[in-house]
Amino acid sequence: MYLDLAIEAARVAGRALLSRYRQPHEIILKGARDITTEADLEAEALSIACLRRGCPEGLFVSEESNQAALQSATQPVWYIDPLDGTTNYARGLGGWCVSVAAAMAGEVVCAAIYDPVSAELFSAERGHGAWLNGARIHVSERSDLGDCIVLMDWPRDRSWREQGVRYFARITPEIFVPRSVGSAALAMCYVAAGWADAYYQYTLKSWDTAAASLILAEAGAMATDMRGQPTTLDTPDWLVSNGHVHPALLALGPLDSERLVVS
């Protein structure tokens, strides 16, 4: 039931976003290199309304209006990113999506990530695999870094960008090619589908990762923080891969003396 509802909410928001795509937008500055638009707010309202109709007992954690961390043993908590990749969307680029997940007692139980431009729906239900438009997906089998595409995104904060540049400088000579998507949720789905082999970012939020984390797990991916520790919904720094190249990517990480404290 929750998966169907997550998919419906993602599609409702996605259709609204697509109707406004490549039109003028009201740009609202939330912080340094951090924007939202009127389309983000409309998509969030539509997705939450859809979820409330189908799950009136639900609680909400979402990017634009419900950011407080929540956990309940008896009520589902919905994690919503109504527009992941706002900068891409606002500039008319591709690489944006809607991300919806439900968690029970802190464990994500279902996920839907919808890219309206490509009409690609990534979904997962715990214990039942990961799917793209109804077809099962799995991570790649590449084990040589030299054959790997590694995805990444740029933190907004200057200090974290500098951290990312240090890691980027270490891995780039060793891999086939790096790419930046502009949407954490989509980048993680691309790893889950085997189109890319790894992804990293230092400053993610729970609404960025909740849905993607389950899709990754069900597709056979490995996810840790940048130090190799297990991730949770509160983890800001993520390294995800097909598993085969994970140790090599961790080994290329910054030295302890160079690491910044995640805040």
C-alpha positions as CSV (number, residue, x, y, z in Angstrom):
1,M,0.0,0.0,0.0
2,Y,2.7,2.5,0.9
3,L,4.7,1.9,-2.3
4,D,1.7,2.6,-4.5
5,L,1.1,5.8,-2.5
6,A,4.7,6.9,-2.8
7,I,4.6,6.3,-6.5
8,E,1.3,8.3,-6.9
9,A,2.7,11.2,-4.8
10,A,5.9,11.3,-6.9
11,R,4.0,11.2,-10.2
12,V,1.5,14.0,-9.0
13,A,4.4,16.3,-8.1
14,G,6.4,15.3,-11.2
15,R,3.5,16.2,-13.6
16,A,3.1,19.6,-11.9
17,L,6.9,20.3,-12.2
18,L,7.0,19.2,-15.9
19,S,4.1,21.6,-16.7
20,R,6.3,24.5,-15.5
21,Y,9.6,23.2,-16.8
22,R,11.7,25.7,-18.9
23,Q,9.3,28.6,-18.0
24,P,10.2,31.7,-16.0
25,H,10.5,30.9,-12.2
26,E,10.3,32.9,-9.0
27,I,13.8,32.2,-7.5
28,I,13.9,32.3,-3.7
29,L,17.4,32.4,-2.1
30,K,17.5,30.2,1.0
31,G,21.3,30.5,1.6
32,A,24.6,30.5,-0.2
33,R,24.1,28.6,-3.5
34,D,20.8,27.3,-2.1
35,I,17.6,28.2,-4.0
36,T,14.0,27.1,-4.2
37,T,11.3,28.1,-6.6
38,E,7.5,28.4,-6.6
39,A,7.5,25.1,-8.4
40,D,9.3,23.3,-5.5
41,L,6.7,24.7,-3.1
42,E,3.7,23.6,-5.3
43,A,5.2,20.1,-5.9
44,E,5.7,19.7,-2.1
45,A,2.1,20.8,-1.3
46,L,0.7,18.4,-4.0
47,S,2.8,15.4,-2.8
48,I,1.9,15.9,0.8
49,A,-1.8,16.4,0.1
50,C,-1.7,13.1,-1.9
51,L,0.0,11.3,1.0
52,R,-2.3,12.7,3.6
53,R,-5.4,11.5,1.6
54,G,-4.0,8.0,1.4
55,C,-2.2,7.9,4.8
56,P,-3.8,10.3,7.2
57,E,-1.8,8.9,10.1
58,G,1.5,9.8,8.4
59,L,4.2,12.2,9.6
60,F,6.3,14.3,7.2
61,V,10.0,15.3,6.8
62,S,10.4,17.4,3.6
63,E,12.9,19.8,2.2
64,E,10.8,23.0,2.1
65,S,8.4,23.0,5.0
66,N,8.9,20.0,7.4
67,Q,12.6,19.7,8.2
68,A,12.5,18.5,11.8
69,A,13.9,14.9,12.2
70,L,11.1,12.5,13.2
71,Q,10.9,8.8,14.1
72,S,7.8,6.8,15.1
73,A,7.4,3.1,16.0
74,T,3.7,3.2,15.1
75,Q,3.3,5.9,12.4
76,P,4.9,6.0,8.9
77,V,7.3,8.9,8.4
78,W,7.3,10.2,4.8
79,Y,10.5,11.7,3.5
80,I,9.9,14.0,0.6
81,D,12.2,15.9,-1.7
82,P,9.7,17.6,-4.0
83,L,12.4,18.7,-6.5
84,D,15.8,17.3,-6.1
85,G,18.0,19.2,-8.6
86,T,16.4,22.6,-8.3
87,T,19.3,24.5,-9.9
88,N,19.1,22.2,-12.9
89,Y,15.4,22.7,-13.1
90,A,15.5,26.5,-12.7
91,R,18.1,26.7,-15.5
92,G,16.3,24.4,-17.9
93,L,18.7,21.6,-17.5
94,G,17.8,17.9,-17.1
95,G,18.8,16.0,-14.0
96,W,16.0,16.6,-11.5
97,C,13.4,14.4,-9.9
98,V,10.9,13.9,-7.1
99,S,11.9,11.6,-4.3
100,V,9.4,10.0,-1.8
101,A,10.0,7.4,0.8
102,A,8.2,5.9,3.8
103,A,10.0,4.8,7.0
104,M,8.7,2.8,10.0
105,A,10.7,3.0,13.2
106,G,13.6,4.6,11.4
107,E,13.8,2.0,8.6
108,V,12.9,2.9,5.1
109,V,10.2,0.4,3.8
110,C,9.4,1.8,0.3
111,A,10.7,4.3,-2.1
112,A,9.8,6.1,-5.4
113,I,12.1,8.4,-7.4
114,Y,10.5,9.9,-10.5
115,D,12.2,11.7,-13.3
116,P,9.4,13.3,-15.4
117,V,11.7,14.4,-18.3
118,S,12.8,10.8,-19.1
119,A,9.6,9.2,-17.6
120,E,11.8,7.0,-15.5
121,L,10.4,5.7,-12.2
122,F,12.8,4.0,-9.8
123,S,11.1,2.2,-7.0
124,A,11.8,-0.3,-4.2
125,E,10.0,-2.1,-1.4
126,R,12.1,-3.6,1.4
127,G,12.9,-7.3,0.6
128,H,11.4,-7.1,-2.9
129,G,14.2,-5.7,-5.1
130,A,14.7,-2.4,-6.9
131,W,12.9,-1.6,-10.2
132,L,13.0,0.9,-13.1
133,N,9.7,1.2,-14.9
134,G,8.8,-2.4,-13.8
135,A,12.1,-4.0,-14.8
136,R,14.5,-5.3,-12.1
137,I,17.8,-3.3,-11.7
138,H,21.1,-4.3,-10.2
139,V,24.5,-2.6,-9.7
140,S,27.3,-3.1,-12.1
141,E,29.9,-5.9,-11.8
142,R,32.9,-3.7,-12.6
143,S,35.8,-4.3,-10.3
144,D,38.6,-2.2,-11.9
145,L,38.5,1.5,-11.0
146,G,40.0,2.3,-14.4
147,D,36.7,1.1,-15.9
148,C,34.4,3.0,-13.6
149,I,32.2,6.1,-13.9
150,V,32.1,7.9,-10.6
151,L,29.4,10.4,-10.0
152,M,29.6,13.3,-7.6
153,D,27.9,16.6,-6.7
154,W,29.3,19.8,-5.3
155,P,28.5,20.9,-1.7
156,R,27.3,24.5,-1.3
157,D,29.6,25.3,1.6
158,R,33.1,26.5,0.5
159,S,35.0,24.3,3.0
160,W,33.1,21.2,1.9
161,R,33.8,22.1,-1.7
162,E,37.5,22.2,-0.9
163,Q,37.2,18.8,0.8
164,G,35.5,17.5,-2.3
165,V,38.2,18.9,-4.6
166,R,40.9,17.0,-2.6
167,Y,39.0,13.7,-3.0
168,F,38.2,14.5,-6.6
169,A,41.9,15.1,-7.3
170,R,42.8,11.7,-5.8
171,I,40.2,9.6,-7.6
172,T,40.2,11.2,-11.0
173,P,43.5,9.8,-12.3
174,E,42.4,6.3,-11.2
175,I,38.9,6.1,-12.7
176,F,37.5,6.0,-16.3
177,V,35.7,9.3,-15.9
178,P,33.9,11.5,-13.3
179,R,30.5,13.1,-13.8
180,S,28.3,15.5,-11.9
181,V,24.6,15.0,-12.1
182,G,23.1,17.8,-9.9
183,S,20.6,15.5,-8.2
184,A,21.8,13.1,-5.4
185,A,18.7,11.0,-5.7
186,L,19.1,10.4,-9.5
187,A,22.9,9.8,-9.2
188,M,22.3,7.1,-6.6
189,C,19.6,5.6,-8.8
190,Y,22.1,5.5,-11.7
191,V,24.5,3.5,-9.5
192,A,21.6,1.2,-8.5
193,A,20.9,0.6,-12.2
194,G,24.5,-0.1,-13.1
195,W,24.8,2.9,-15.4
196,A,27.5,4.3,-13.1
197,D,29.6,2.5,-10.5
198,A,29.9,4.9,-7.6
199,Y,28.7,8.3,-6.2
200,Y,29.9,10.5,-3.4
201,Q,28.7,13.7,-1.6
202,Y,29.5,15.3,1.7
203,T,26.4,17.3,2.7
204,L,23.3,15.4,2.1
205,K,20.0,15.5,4.1
206,S,17.6,12.8,4.9
207,W,15.1,13.8,2.2
208,D,18.0,13.5,-0.3
209,T,18.9,10.0,0.6
210,A,15.9,8.2,2.2
211,A,14.3,6.9,-1.0
212,A,17.6,6.3,-2.8
213,S,19.2,4.4,0.1
214,L,16.5,1.7,-0.2
215,I,16.7,1.5,-4.0
216,L,20.5,1.1,-3.7
217,A,20.3,-1.6,-1.0
218,E,17.7,-3.6,-3.0
219,A,19.9,-3.3,-6.1
220,G,22.9,-4.8,-4.3
221,A,24.9,-1.6,-3.7
222,M,27.1,-0.7,-0.8
223,A,26.7,2.5,1.1
224,T,28.9,4.0,3.8
225,D,30.1,7.4,4.9
226,M,33.4,8.7,3.6
227,R,35.2,6.9,6.4
228,G,33.6,3.5,5.7
229,Q,31.1,3.6,8.5
230,P,27.4,2.5,8.0
231,T,25.0,5.2,6.9
232,T,21.8,6.2,8.6
233,L,19.1,8.7,7.6
234,D,21.1,11.3,9.5
235,T,24.4,10.7,7.7
236,P,25.6,13.8,5.7
237,D,28.5,12.2,3.8
238,W,27.8,9.3,1.5
239,L,29.9,7.0,-0.6
240,V,27.9,4.5,-2.6
241,S,29.1,1.9,-5.1
242,N,28.6,-1.4,-6.7
243,G,30.6,-2.9,-3.7
244,H,33.5,-4.2,-5.8
245,V,35.3,-0.9,-5.9
246,H,34.3,0.4,-2.5
247,P,37.5,-0.5,-0.7
248,A,39.6,1.2,-3.4
249,L,37.5,4.4,-3.3
250,L,37.8,4.5,0.5
251,A,41.5,4.0,0.4
252,L,41.8,7.1,-1.8
253,G,40.0,9.2,0.8
254,P,41.6,12.3,2.4
255,L,44.0,11.7,5.3
256,D,42.6,12.0,8.8
257,S,44.4,15.3,9.3
258,E,42.6,16.8,6.3
259,R,39.1,15.7,7.3
260,L,36.6,18.3,8.4
261,V,34.0,17.9,11.2
262,V,30.6,17.2,9.6
263,S,28.1,19.7,11.0
